[in-house]
Amino acid sequence: MKNIRLYSFLLFILLLALWEVRAGNMSELVLPAPSVILHTLIEGLMNGYFTAHIIRTTLEIVLGLTLGSLFGFIIGILMGESEFLRKLLSPYIIASQAVPKLALAPLFILWFGFGMTSKVIITALICFFPLLENTMSSIQYVDKQKLELFRMLKASRWQTLIHLKIPAGLSGILSGLRVAVVLAVVGAVIGEFIGGSEGLGALIIASQGMMDTPLMFASLILLTIIGMVLYQLVNIAEKRWLKLYMKETKK
């Protein structure tokens, strides 16, 4: 494992070196060198230029992810437990996901304004489906022997859901959350692209207008870091839960 990480790091260094050499023969407007991007990034962080944009985008991502995941989890449980609701709501949910969110973004901005609300709603809508689908699937496909044991013990439907289905399916639910985290970054940026004066997405559009390619790359790096940090937090939570669940099942 350590060797793989070392090789991955060396590959990263090699790609940066090739990029640096290649960028030396090109205009900074087309492809700035990594050293130029790094200088722009560090300077912007030191003088506080990126601070307000980072806070705005992070808030939109976190709020949208929380809202979308919460509704996805709740509706996923309801649809997983009720065949009637599953058949009733599935066509509408699939239709809502089939529509490109980029096409809906101008409508949300028209309805909810240019502030944070429209971006949070776009992000929530994008995060909603992965949680719903994974939650619904996870609580439907539980170990039949364990389910039979709960029936023999005359556990209620609520007790079975809380003590068996959700704990057993939490790994799949958290997998959906990992997907939602990545999509949340996309959702926030889409909203800022269409209508926003603040945030890293808006900064990318502004840098395009100013023809400041290093600033554009620096903003992309910050978005990548935010997404990776949130992804790793969910990944750590999932691993800890799996360890805890395995200990509980051995008892």
CYANA upper distance limits for C-alpha pairs under 8 A (distance plus 0.5 A):
  1 MET  CA      5 ARG  CA      6.86
  2 LYS  CA      6 LEU  CA      6.69
  3 ASN  CA      7 TYR  CA      6.61
  4 ILE  CA      8 SER  CA      6.56
  5 ARG  CA      9 PHE  CA      6.65
  6 LEU  CA     10 LEU  CA      6.64
  7 TYR  CA     11 LEU  CA      6.55
  8 SER  CA     12 PHE  CA      6.75
  9 PHE  CA     13 ILE  CA      6.83
 10 LEU  CA     14 LEU  CA      6.62
 11 LEU  CA     15 LEU  CA      6.66
 12 PHE  CA     16 LEU  CA      6.74
 13 ILE  CA     17 ALA  CA      6.64
 14 LEU  CA     18 LEU  CA      6.71
 15 LEU  CA     19 TRP  CA      6.55
 16 LEU  CA     20 GLU  CA      6.56
 16 LEU  CA     34 PRO  CA      7.31
 17 ALA  CA     21 VAL  CA      6.77
 18 LEU  CA     22 ARG  CA      6.51
 19 TRP  CA     23 ALA  CA      6.35
 19 TRP  CA     33 ALA  CA      7.18
 19 TRP  CA     34 PRO  CA      7.60
 20 GLU  CA     24 GLY  CA      6.81
 20 GLU  CA     33 ALA  CA      5.52
 20 GLU  CA     34 PRO  CA      6.47
 20 GLU  CA     35 SER  CA      7.91
 21 VAL  CA     25 ASN  CA      7.88
 21 VAL  CA     33 ALA  CA      8.48
 22 ARG  CA     26 MET  CA      7.60
 23 ALA  CA     27 SER  CA      7.90
 23 ALA  CA     28 GLU  CA      7.98
 23 ALA  CA     31 LEU  CA      6.37
 23 ALA  CA     32 PRO  CA      6.45
 23 ALA  CA     33 ALA  CA      5.58
 24 GLY  CA     33 ALA  CA      7.34
 26 MET  CA     30 VAL  CA      7.39
 26 MET  CA     31 LEU  CA      7.01
 26 MET  CA     32 PRO  CA      8.33
 27 SER  CA     31 LEU  CA      6.85
 27 SER  CA     32 PRO  CA      7.60
 28 GLU  CA     32 PRO  CA      4.74
 28 GLU  CA     33 ALA  CA      7.74
 28 GLU  CA    213 THR  CA      7.65
 28 GLU  CA    214 PRO  CA      8.15
 29 LEU  CA    211 MET  CA      7.29
 29 LEU  CA    212 ASP  CA      7.36
 29 LEU  CA    213 THR  CA      6.04
 29 LEU  CA    214 PRO  CA      8.40
 30 VAL  CA    213 THR  CA      7.65
 31 LEU  CA    213 THR  CA      7.82
 32 PRO  CA     36 VAL  CA      6.78
 32 PRO  CA     37 ILE  CA      7.18
 32 PRO  CA    213 THR  CA      7.35
 32 PRO  CA    214 PRO  CA      6.45
 33 ALA  CA     37 ILE  CA      6.96
 34 PRO  CA     38 LEU  CA      6.49
 35 SER  CA     39 HIS  CA      6.65
 36 VAL  CA     40 THR  CA      6.79
 36 VAL  CA    214 PRO  CA      7.18
 37 ILE  CA     41 LEU  CA      6.59
 37 ILE  CA    214 PRO  CA      5.43
 37 ILE  CA    215 LEU  CA      7.59
 37 ILE  CA    217 PHE  CA      7.01
 37 ILE  CA    218 ALA  CA      6.38
 38 LEU  CA     42 ILE  CA      6.56
 38 LEU  CA    218 ALA  CA      7.75
 39 HIS  CA     43 GLU  CA      6.47
 40 THR  CA     44 GLY  CA      6.49
 40 THR  CA    214 PRO  CA      7.03
 40 THR  CA    215 LEU  CA      6.89
 40 THR  CA    218 ALA  CA      7.22
 41 LEU  CA     45 LEU  CA      6.68
 41 LEU  CA    215 LEU  CA      7.91
 41 LEU  CA    218 ALA  CA      5.72
 41 LEU  CA    219 SER  CA      8.42
 42 ILE  CA     46 MET  CA      6.51
 43 GLU  CA     47 ASN  CA      6.68
 44 GLY  CA     48 GLY  CA      6.48
 44 GLY  CA     49 TYR  CA      5.39
 44 GLY  CA     50 PHE  CA      6.18
 45 LEU  CA     49 TYR  CA      6.76
 45 LEU  CA     50 PHE  CA      6.25
 45 LEU  CA     51 THR  CA      7.39
 48 GLY  CA     52 ALA  CA      8.27
 49 TYR  CA     53 HIS  CA      8.49
 50 PHE  CA     54 ILE  CA      6.49
 51 THR  CA     55 ILE  CA      6.72
 52 ALA  CA     56 ARG  CA      6.61
 52 ALA  CA    198 GLU  CA      8.03
 52 ALA  CA    199 GLY  CA      7.76
 53 HIS  CA     57 THR  CA      6.66
 53 HIS  CA    198 GLU  CA      6.17
 53 HIS  CA    199 GLY  CA      4.44
 53 HIS  CA    200 LEU  CA      5.79
 53 HIS  CA    203 LEU  CA      8.06
 54 ILE  CA     58 THR  CA      6.45
 54 ILE  CA    199 GLY  CA      6.81
 54 ILE  CA    200 LEU  CA      6.86
 54 ILE  CA    222 LEU  CA      8.22
 55 ILE  CA     59 LEU  CA      6.55
 55 ILE  CA    199 GLY  CA      8.15
 56 ARG  CA     60 GLU  CA      6.81
 56 ARG  CA    198 GLU  CA      7.32
 56 ARG  CA    199 GLY  CA      5.75
 57 THR  CA     61 ILE  CA      6.63
 57 THR  CA    188 ALA  CA      7.12
 57 THR  CA    189 VAL  CA      8.23
 57 THR  CA    199 GLY  CA      5.47
 57 THR  CA    200 LEU  CA      6.70
 57 THR  CA    201 GLY  CA      8.30
 58 THR  CA     62 VAL  CA      6.54
 58 THR  CA    226 ILE  CA      7.79
 59 LEU  CA     63 LEU  CA      6.40
 60 GLU  CA     64 GLY  CA      6.30
 60 GLU  CA    116 MET  CA      7.25
 60 GLU  CA    119 LYS  CA      6.89
 60 GLU  CA    120 VAL  CA      5.71
 60 GLU  CA    123 THR  CA      7.99
 60 GLU  CA    188 ALA  CA      6.55
 61 ILE  CA     65 LEU  CA      6.31
 61 ILE  CA    120 VAL  CA      7.57
 61 ILE  CA    123 THR  CA      7.21
 61 ILE  CA    184 ALA  CA      5.96
 61 ILE  CA    185 VAL  CA      6.43
 61 ILE  CA    187 GLY  CA      8.23
 61 ILE  CA    188 ALA  CA      6.37
 62 VAL  CA     66 THR  CA      6.47
 62 VAL  CA    184 ALA  CA      8.42
 63 LEU  CA     67 LEU  CA      6.57
 63 LEU  CA    120 VAL  CA      6.73
 63 LEU  CA    124 ALA  CA      8.35
 64 GLY  CA     68 GLY  CA      6.39
 64 GLY  CA    119 LYS  CA      8.24
 64 GLY  CA    120 VAL  CA      4.95
 64 GLY  CA    121 ILE  CA      6.75
 64 GLY  CA    122 ILE  CA      7.98
 64 GLY  CA    123 THR  CA      5.29
 64 GLY  CA    124 ALA  CA      4.72
 64 GLY  CA    125 LEU  CA      8.45
 64 GLY  CA    127 CYS  CA      8.00
 64 GLY  CA    184 ALA  CA      7.39
 64 GLY  CA    188 ALA  CA      8.49
 65 LEU  CA     69 SER  CA      6.23
 65 LEU  CA    123 THR  CA      7.11
 65 LEU  CA    124 ALA  CA      6.11
 65 LEU  CA    127 CYS  CA      6.46
 65 LEU  CA    180 ALA  CA      7.49
 65 LEU  CA    181 VAL  CA      7.20
 65 LEU  CA    184 ALA  CA      6.37
 66 THR  CA     70 LEU  CA      6.43
 66 THR  CA    124 ALA  CA      8.01
 67 LEU  CA     71 PHE  CA      6.83
 67 LEU  CA    124 ALA  CA      6.17
 68 GLY  CA     72 GLY  CA      6.42
 68 GLY  CA    123 THR  CA      7.90
 68 GLY  CA    124 ALA  CA      4.39
 68 GLY  CA    125 LEU  CA      6.50
 68 GLY  CA    126 ILE  CA      7.93
 68 GLY  CA    127 CYS  CA      5.63
 68 GLY  CA    128 PHE  CA      4.87
 69 SER  CA     73 PHE  CA      6.37
 69 SER  CA    124 ALA  CA      7.84
 69 SER  CA    127 CYS  CA      6.67
 69 SER  CA    128 PHE  CA      6.04
 69 SER  CA    131 LEU  CA      6.25
 69 SER  CA    132 LEU  CA      8.34
 69 SER  CA    177 LEU  CA      7.66
 69 SER  CA    180 ALA  CA      8.10
 70 LEU  CA     74 ILE  CA      6.70
 71 PHE  CA     75 ILE  CA      6.44
 71 PHE  CA    128 PHE  CA      7.19
 71 PHE  CA    132 LEU  CA      8.34
 72 GLY  CA     76 GLY  CA      6.16
 72 GLY  CA    127 CYS  CA      8.40
 72 GLY  CA    128 PHE  CA      5.28
 72 GLY  CA    129 PHE  CA      6.81
 72 GLY  CA    130 PRO  CA      8.06
 72 GLY  CA    131 LEU  CA      5.43
 72 GLY  CA    132 LEU  CA      4.63
 72 GLY  CA    133 GLU  CA      8.40
 72 GLY  CA    135 THR  CA      8.25
 73 PHE  CA     77 ILE  CA      6.72
 73 PHE  CA    131 LEU  CA      6.18
 73 PHE  CA    132 LEU  CA      6.01
 73 PHE  CA    135 THR  CA      6.48
 74 ILE  CA     78 LEU  CA      6.88
 74 ILE  CA    132 LEU  CA      8.30
 75 ILE  CA     79 MET  CA      6.52
 75 ILE  CA    132 LEU  CA      6.94
 76 GLY  CA     80 GLY  CA      6.38
 76 GLY  CA    131 LEU  CA      7.75
 76 GLY  CA    132 LEU  CA      4.80
 76 GLY  CA    133 GLU  CA      7.02
 76 GLY  CA    134 ASN  CA      8.17
 76 GLY  CA    135 THR  CA      5.60
 76 GLY  CA    136 MET  CA      4.98
 77 ILE  CA     81 GLU  CA      6.56
 77 ILE  CA    132 LEU  CA      8.38
 77 ILE  CA    135 THR  CA      6.77
 77 ILE  CA    136 MET  CA      6.24
 77 ILE  CA    139 ILE  CA      7.68
 78 LEU  CA     82 SER  CA      6.51
 78 LEU  CA     85 LEU  CA      7.69
 78 LEU  CA    136 MET  CA      8.46
 79 MET  CA     83 GLU  CA      7.08
 79 MET  CA     84 PHE  CA      8.40
 79 MET  CA     85 LEU  CA      5.85
 79 MET  CA     86 ARG  CA      5.11
 79 MET  CA    136 MET  CA      6.77
 80 GLY  CA     86 ARG  CA      7.48
 80 GLY  CA    135 THR  CA      8.05
 80 GLY  CA    136 MET  CA      4.94
 80 GLY  CA    137 SER  CA      7.41
 80 GLY  CA    139 ILE  CA      6.73
 80 GLY  CA    140 GLN  CA      6.20
 81 GLU  CA    139 ILE  CA      8.28
 81 GLU  CA    140 GLN  CA      7.87
 82 SER  CA     86 ARG  CA      6.75
 83 GLU  CA     87 LYS  CA      6.72
 84 PHE  CA     88 LEU  CA      6.56
 85 LEU  CA     89 LEU  CA      6.30
 85 LEU  CA     90 SER  CA      8.47
 86 ARG  CA     90 SER  CA      6.18
 87 LYS  CA     91 PRO  CA      8.10
 89 LEU  CA     93 ILE  CA      6.71
 90 SER  CA     94 ILE  CA      6.52
 91 PRO  CA     95 ALA  CA      6.55
 92 TYR  CA     96 SER  CA      6.63
 93 ILE  CA     97 GLN  CA      6.87
 93 ILE  CA    129 PHE  CA      8.46
 94 ILE  CA     98 ALA  CA      6.61
 95 ALA  CA     99 VAL  CA      7.14
 97 GLN  CA    126 ILE  CA      8.41
 97 GLN  CA    129 PHE  CA      7.83
 99 VAL  CA    103 ALA  CA      7.92
 99 VAL  CA    104 LEU  CA      8.13
100 PRO  CA    104 LEU  CA      7.29
101 LYS  CA    105 ALA  CA      6.58
101 LYS  CA    122 ILE  CA      7.80
101 LYS  CA    126 ILE  CA      7.95
102 LEU  CA    106 PRO  CA      8.25
102 LEU  CA    190 ILE  CA      7.05
103 ALA  CA    107 LEU  CA      8.42
104 LEU  CA    108 PHE  CA      6.92
105 ALA  CA    109 ILE  CA      6.76
105 ALA  CA    122 ILE  CA      7.26
105 ALA  CA    190 ILE  CA      7.84
105 ALA  CA    191 GLY  CA      6.64
105 ALA  CA    194 ILE  CA      7.27
106 PRO  CA    110 LEU  CA      6.63
106 PRO  CA    194 ILE  CA      7.01
106 PRO  CA    195 GLY  CA      8.24
107 LEU  CA    111 TRP  CA      6.63
108 PHE  CA    112 PHE  CA      6.23
108 PHE  CA    113 GLY  CA      7.97
108 PHE  CA    118 SER  CA      6.07
108 PHE  CA    121 ILE  CA      8.29
108 PHE  CA    122 ILE  CA      7.89
109 ILE  CA    113 GLY  CA      5.26
109 ILE  CA    114 PHE  CA      6.12
109 ILE  CA    118 SER  CA      5.94
109 ILE  CA    119 LYS  CA      8.45
109 ILE  CA    191 GLY  CA      8.46
109 ILE  CA    195 GLY  CA      7.34
110 LEU  CA    114 PHE  CA      8.32
111 TRP  CA    118 SER  CA      8.41
112 PHE  CA    117 THR  CA      6.83
112 PHE  CA    118 SER  CA      5.76
113 GLY  CA    117 THR  CA      7.93
113 GLY  CA    118 SER  CA      6.89
114 PHE  CA    118 SER  CA      7.25
114 PHE  CA    195 GLY  CA      6.29
114 PHE  CA    196 GLY  CA      6.55
115 GLY  CA    119 LYS  CA      8.01
115 GLY  CA    196 GLY  CA      7.76
116 MET  CA    120 VAL  CA      6.69
117 THR  CA    121 ILE  CA      6.73
118 SER  CA    122 ILE  CA      6.75
118 SER  CA    191 GLY  CA      7.59
119 LYS  CA    123 THR  CA      6.62
119 LYS  CA    187 GLY  CA      7.82
119 LYS  CA    188 ALA  CA      6.09
119 LYS  CA    190 ILE  CA      8.46
119 LYS  CA    191 GLY  CA      5.31
119 LYS  CA    192 GLU  CA      7.40
120 VAL  CA    124 ALA  CA      6.50
120 VAL  CA    188 ALA  CA      7.43
121 ILE  CA    125 LEU  CA      6.60
122 ILE  CA    126 ILE  CA      6.91
122 ILE  CA    187 GLY  CA      6.31
122 ILE  CA    188 ALA  CA      7.58
122 ILE  CA    191 GLY  CA      7.13
123 THR  CA    127 CYS  CA      6.72
123 THR  CA    183 LEU  CA      8.22
123 THR  CA    184 ALA  CA      5.80
123 THR  CA    185 VAL  CA      8.18
123 THR  CA    186 VAL  CA      8.10
123 THR  CA    187 GLY  CA      4.70
123 THR  CA    188 ALA  CA      5.96
123 THR  CA    191 GLY  CA      8.43
124 ALA  CA    128 PHE  CA      6.40
124 ALA  CA    184 ALA  CA      7.86
124 ALA  CA    187 GLY  CA      8.30
125 LEU  CA    129 PHE  CA      7.99
126 ILE  CA    180 ALA  CA      8.04
126 ILE  CA    183 LEU  CA      6.95
126 ILE  CA    184 ALA  CA      7.25
126 ILE  CA    187 GLY  CA      6.75
127 CYS  CA    131 LEU  CA      7.54
127 CYS  CA    180 ALA  CA      5.17
127 CYS  CA    181 VAL  CA      7.86
127 CYS  CA    183 LEU  CA      6.71
127 CYS  CA    184 ALA  CA      6.46
128 PHE  CA    132 LEU  CA      6.74
128 PHE  CA    180 ALA  CA      8.05
129 PHE  CA    133 GLU  CA      6.46
130 PRO  CA    134 ASN  CA      6.56
130 PRO  CA    176 GLY  CA      5.56
130 PRO  CA    177 LEU  CA      7.56
130 PRO  CA    179 VAL  CA      7.17
130 PRO  CA    180 ALA  CA      6.56
131 LEU  CA    135 THR  CA      6.30
131 LEU  CA    173 ILE  CA      6.93
131 LEU  CA    176 GLY  CA      5.49
131 LEU  CA    177 LEU  CA      6.49
131 LEU  CA    180 ALA  CA      7.58
132 LEU  CA    136 MET  CA      6.47
133 GLU  CA    137 SER  CA      6.65
133 GLU  CA    176 GLY  CA      8.27
134 ASN  CA    138 SER  CA      6.35
134 ASN  CA    172 GLY  CA      6.42
134 ASN  CA    173 ILE  CA      5.79
134 ASN  CA    175 SER  CA      8.07
134 ASN  CA    176 GLY  CA      6.01
135 THR  CA    139 ILE  CA      6.78
135 THR  CA    169 GLY  CA      7.89
135 THR  CA    172 GLY  CA      7.58
135 THR  CA    173 ILE  CA      5.62
135 THR  CA    176 GLY  CA      8.27
136 MET  CA    140 GLN  CA      6.78
137 SER  CA    141 TYR  CA      6.79
138 SER  CA    142 VAL  CA      7.54
138 SER  CA    165 LYS  CA      8.13
138 SER  CA    166 ILE  CA      8.29
138 SER  CA    168 ALA  CA      8.33
138 SER  CA    169 GLY  CA      5.09
138 SER  CA    170 LEU  CA      7.92
138 SER  CA    172 GLY  CA      6.36
138 SER  CA    173 ILE  CA      7.25
139 ILE  CA    161 LEU  CA      8.39
139 ILE  CA    165 LYS  CA      5.52
139 ILE  CA    166 ILE  CA      6.73
139 ILE  CA    168 ALA  CA      8.27
139 ILE  CA    169 GLY  CA      6.20
140 GLN  CA    165 LYS  CA      8.36
142 VAL  CA    146 LYS  CA      8.24
142 VAL  CA    147 LEU  CA      7.56
142 VAL  CA    165 LYS  CA      6.78
142 VAL  CA    168 ALA  CA      7.48
142 VAL  CA    169 GLY  CA      7.81
143 ASP  CA    147 LEU  CA      6.77
144 LYS  CA    148 GLU  CA      6.52
145 GLN  CA    149 LEU  CA      6.70
146 LYS  CA    150 PHE  CA      6.87
146 LYS  CA    164 LEU  CA      8.37
147 LEU  CA    151 ARG  CA      6.87
147 LEU  CA    160 THR  CA      8.25
147 LEU  CA    164 LEU  CA      8.21
148 GLU  CA    152 MET  CA      6.67
149 LEU  CA    153 LEU  CA      6.75
150 PHE  CA    154 LYS  CA      6.77
150 PHE  CA    155 ALA  CA      5.96
150 PHE  CA    160 THR  CA      7.13
151 ARG  CA    155 ALA  CA      6.37
155 ALA  CA    159 GLN  CA      6.36
155 ALA  CA    160 THR  CA      6.64
156 SER  CA    160 THR  CA      6.65
157 ARG  CA    161 LEU  CA      6.67
158 TRP  CA    162 ILE  CA      6.66
159 GLN  CA    163 HIS  CA      6.24
159 GLN  CA    164 LEU  CA      8.21
160 THR  CA    164 LEU  CA      5.73
160 THR  CA    165 LYS  CA      6.88
161 LEU  CA    165 LYS  CA      5.28
161 LEU  CA    166 ILE  CA      6.45
162 ILE  CA    166 ILE  CA      6.28
162 ILE  CA    167 PRO  CA      7.72
163 HIS  CA    167 PRO  CA      6.91
164 LEU  CA    168 ALA  CA      6.33
165 LYS  CA    169 GLY  CA      6.40
166 ILE  CA    170 LEU  CA      6.22
167 PRO  CA    245 TYR  CA      8.13
169 GLY  CA    173 ILE  CA      6.80
170 LEU  CA    174 LEU  CA      6.46
171 SER  CA    175 SER  CA      6.74
171 SER  CA    238 GLU  CA      7.01
171 SER  CA    241 TRP  CA      8.40
171 SER  CA    242 LEU  CA      7.60
172 GLY  CA    176 GLY  CA      6.93
173 ILE  CA    177 LEU  CA      6.92
174 LEU  CA    178 ARG  CA      6.75
174 LEU  CA    234 VAL  CA      7.69
174 LEU  CA    238 GLU  CA      6.71
175 SER  CA    179 VAL  CA      7.08
176 GLY  CA    180 ALA  CA      6.67
177 LEU  CA    181 VAL  CA      6.61
177 LEU  CA    234 VAL  CA      7.78
178 ARG  CA    182 VAL  CA      7.28
178 ARG  CA    231 TYR  CA      6.35
178 ARG  CA    234 VAL  CA      6.71
178 ARG  CA    235 ASN  CA      7.67
179 VAL  CA    183 LEU  CA      6.90
180 ALA  CA    184 ALA  CA      6.39
181 VAL  CA    185 VAL  CA      7.37
181 VAL  CA    227 GLY  CA      7.37
181 VAL  CA    230 LEU  CA      7.10
181 VAL  CA    231 TYR  CA      6.57
182 VAL  CA    186 VAL  CA      7.45
182 VAL  CA    227 GLY  CA      6.47
182 VAL  CA    231 TYR  CA      7.55
183 LEU  CA    187 GLY  CA      6.67
184 ALA  CA    188 ALA  CA      6.73
185 VAL  CA    189 VAL  CA      6.74
185 VAL  CA    223 LEU  CA      7.77
185 VAL  CA    227 GLY  CA      6.78
186 VAL  CA    190 ILE  CA      6.61
187 GLY  CA    191 GLY  CA      6.86
188 ALA  CA    192 GLU  CA      6.83
188 ALA  CA    201 GLY  CA      8.09
189 VAL  CA    193 PHE  CA      6.49
189 VAL  CA    200 LEU  CA      7.72
189 VAL  CA    201 GLY  CA      5.12
189 VAL  CA    202 ALA  CA      8.18
190 ILE  CA    194 ILE  CA      6.91
190 ILE  CA    201 GLY  CA      7.74
191 GLY  CA    195 GLY  CA      6.76
191 GLY  CA    196 GLY  CA      7.67
191 GLY  CA    201 GLY  CA      8.43
192 GLU  CA    196 GLY  CA      5.03
192 GLU  CA    197 SER  CA      8.00
192 GLU  CA    198 GLU  CA      8.01
192 GLU  CA    199 GLY  CA      7.17
192 GLU  CA    200 LEU  CA      8.22
192 GLU  CA    201 GLY  CA      5.50
192 GLU  CA    202 ALA  CA      5.56
193 PHE  CA    201 GLY  CA      6.05
193 PHE  CA    202 ALA  CA      6.08
193 PHE  CA    205 ILE  CA      7.00
195 GLY  CA    202 ALA  CA      8.25
196 GLY  CA    201 GLY  CA      8.45
196 GLY  CA    202 ALA  CA      6.02
197 SER  CA    202 ALA  CA      6.20
197 SER  CA    203 LEU  CA      8.30
198 GLU  CA    202 ALA  CA      6.16
198 GLU  CA    203 LEU  CA      7.44
199 GLY  CA    203 LEU  CA      6.70
200 LEU  CA    204 ILE  CA      6.72
200 LEU  CA    219 SER  CA      6.36
200 LEU  CA    220 LEU  CA      8.35
200 LEU  CA    222 LEU  CA      8.43
200 LEU  CA    223 LEU  CA      7.62
201 GLY  CA    205 ILE  CA      7.08
201 GLY  CA    219 SER  CA      8.31
202 ALA  CA    206 ALA  CA      6.66
203 LEU  CA    207 SER  CA      6.48
203 LEU  CA    216 MET  CA      7.95
203 LEU  CA    219 SER  CA      7.60
204 ILE  CA    208 GLN  CA      6.69
204 ILE  CA    215 LEU  CA      8.01
204 ILE  CA    216 MET  CA      5.55
204 ILE  CA    219 SER  CA      6.91
204 ILE  CA    220 LEU  CA      8.24
205 ILE  CA    209 GLY  CA      6.92
206 ALA  CA    210 MET  CA      6.76
207 SER  CA    211 MET  CA      6.30
207 SER  CA    212 ASP  CA      5.44
207 SER  CA    213 THR  CA      7.18
207 SER  CA    215 LEU  CA      6.63
207 SER  CA    216 MET  CA      6.12
208 GLN  CA    212 ASP  CA      6.72
208 GLN  CA    213 THR  CA      7.44
208 GLN  CA    216 MET  CA      7.52
212 ASP  CA    216 MET  CA      7.03
213 THR  CA    217 PHE  CA      6.80
214 PRO  CA    218 ALA  CA      6.62
215 LEU  CA    219 SER  CA      6.68
216 MET  CA    220 LEU  CA      6.84
217 PHE  CA    221 ILE  CA      6.71
218 ALA  CA    222 LEU  CA      6.90
219 SER  CA    223 LEU  CA      6.80
220 LEU  CA    224 THR  CA      6.66
221 ILE  CA    225 ILE  CA      6.70
222 LEU  CA    226 ILE  CA      6.74
223 LEU  CA    227 GLY  CA      6.72
224 THR  CA    228 MET  CA      6.58
225 ILE  CA    229 VAL  CA      6.55
226 ILE  CA    230 LEU  CA      6.82
227 GLY  CA    231 TYR  CA      6.55
228 MET  CA    232 GLN  CA      6.56
229 VAL  CA    233 LEU  CA      6.76
230 LEU  CA    234 VAL  CA      6.95
231 TYR  CA    235 ASN  CA      6.66
232 GLN  CA    236 ILE  CA      6.54
233 LEU  CA    237 ALA  CA      6.76
234 VAL  CA    238 GLU  CA      6.64
235 ASN  CA    239 LYS  CA      6.80
236 ILE  CA    240 ARG  CA      6.70
237 ALA  CA    241 TRP  CA      6.61
238 GLU  CA    242 LEU  CA      6.69
239 LYS  CA    243 LYS  CA      6.81
240 ARG  CA    244 LEU  CA      6.69
241 TRP  CA    245 TYR  CA      6.45
242 LEU  CA    246 MET  CA      6.52
243 LYS  CA    247 LYS  CA      6.80
244 LEU  CA    248 GLU  CA      6.78
245 TYR  CA    249 THR  CA      6.64
246 MET  CA    250 LYS  CA      6.78
247 LYS  CA    251 LYS  CA      7.10
